[in-house]
């Protein structure tokens, strides 16, 4: 299985070529549901995630070629722009909690201006990042009444999305396909819930985290992968692919490690190891997606042909009648070799100093 040092090497070696002239990082389109148009990412989001990983690296003394201070200044200077939604501001708060915390008040004020009155239209990832950022800033820096009020509201909104009976988290922003949503959002939500639990917040975070953990452990497949798309209402896989490498080697380990640290029970360490094993060659194609010598992380294994809306609807109906998804033939799967700066930022967050 790939070592933590290999992941560190890949991220630190590859990231410099992905940095843009303005000091942020190149963004790739974010994958949505099969058949959907790609969702927008942004250099700001990529920069904030890389900053989070680099600050983790600084904490543990991992050498890298970047000026973390310059990247922090660039991220903070972009937060008033159109690309900075509540999720990006949450990521910036999360990173700022690892710096000197001097910009926490400024970011909190921007959040108060940009947050909608309700949280229902926020994508699950964005809401999870917001909860994580508010929680870490409150715990590490202390944010005052305004930040505490925002955290109360965001925590309540996240807990309200926990689906009774399945434990998965509803992505109310994503109504295409009957509420199906990428599994990556579930891991971001699990990380946020465990951070709330670790901060000893008075609420239902521990119960929600335990239920979500149980569901995710049950959804892991024999080959170690998590299904690319899940149906929170039914508590089951909605599509087996695409499976993204970052989910397997970074997002799942981050969340599962926090679950273990907060005292949750289950086959946590084995699940994390099997997830990494999938990326190291235990997948259906037999491909190693982690290339230490080339300092490269392949992005995903995905369907050769993305399903359209009609085809997807038929596939969903078939799944419900038969009670399971059909395993795709290997000839219908392809490797996505693109390298994502966001993915490498999460890799540093997962493995720097480990």
Order of alpha helices (4+ residues) and beta strands (2+ residues): alpha-alpha-alpha-alpha-alpha-alpha-alpha-beta-alpha-alpha-beta-beta-beta-alpha-alpha-beta-beta-beta-alpha-beta-alpha
